Amino acid sequence: MKFYDWVILFKDVDRPIGDLAKDILKADNFPKDGDFESVSHWVLNAGLPRGAYRAFEEAWDYYKVDSL
């Protein structure tokens, strides 16, 4: 499962991962097939609220564990 498919499952969660998922869903230019580097670059340059990068890093860690 790609990170995009995984993270959007959290769109209704009232936590930073849910906020990140909503931001990703709104974006036309999110790298849906992206690896850590391309998604990281997108998060840093998408003009997201403060704390979004930290939410992304934590989400990516959970994603990797969930993908094992």
GIHU-V61429 format. One record per residue. N is the residue number from 1. RES is the residue in three letters. SS is DSSP state (H for helix, E for strand, C for the rest). PSI is psi in whole degrees, 0 to 359 (NA if undefined). NEAR is the number of other ideal C-beta (glycine too) atoms within 10 Angstrom. Layout:
{{N/RES/SS/PSI/NEAR} {N/RES/SS/PSI/NEAR}}
This chain:
{{1/MET/C/135/10} {2/LYS/C/155/15} {3/PHE/H/316/23} {4/TYR/H/309/16} {5/ASP/H/324/10} {6/TRP/H/311/17} {7/VAL/H/327/25} {8/ILE/H/346/17} {9/LEU/H/341/13} {10/PHE/H/12/18} {11/LYS/C/336/15} {12/ASP/C/8/9} {13/VAL/C/131/13} {14/ASP/C/65/7} {15/ARG/C/171/12} {16/PRO/H/325/17} {17/ILE/H/327/19} {18/GLY/H/320/17} {19/ASP/H/317/18} {20/LEU/H/315/26} {21/ALA/H/318/22} {22/LYS/H/319/15} {23/ASP/H/319/20} {24/ILE/H/318/25} {25/LEU/H/328/12} {26/LYS/H/341/9} {27/ALA/C/130/13} {28/ASP/C/337/4} {29/ASN/C/16/8} {30/PHE/C/134/19} {31/PRO/C/87/17} {32/LYS/C/332/14} {33/ASP/C/17/9} {34/GLY/C/151/15} {35/ASP/C/183/10} {36/PHE/H/314/13} {37/GLU/H/314/9} {38/SER/H/322/14} {39/VAL/H/319/23} {40/SER/H/314/16} {41/HIS/H/317/12} {42/TRP/H/313/17} {43/VAL/H/318/21} {44/LEU/H/332/12} {45/ASN/H/7/9} {46/ALA/C/358/15} {47/GLY/C/30/7} {48/LEU/C/161/18} {49/PRO/C/158/11} {50/ARG/C/140/6} {51/GLY/C/348/11} {52/ALA/H/323/18} {53/TYR/H/319/15} {54/ARG/H/318/12} {55/ALA/H/320/21} {56/PHE/H/312/25} {57/GLU/H/316/12} {58/GLU/H/318/14} {59/ALA/H/318/23} {60/TRP/H/320/17} {61/ASP/H/314/10} {62/TYR/H/320/13} {63/TYR/H/313/19} {64/LYS/H/318/12} {65/VAL/H/319/8} {66/ASP/H/337/10} {67/SER/C/354/10} {68/LEU/C/NA/4}}
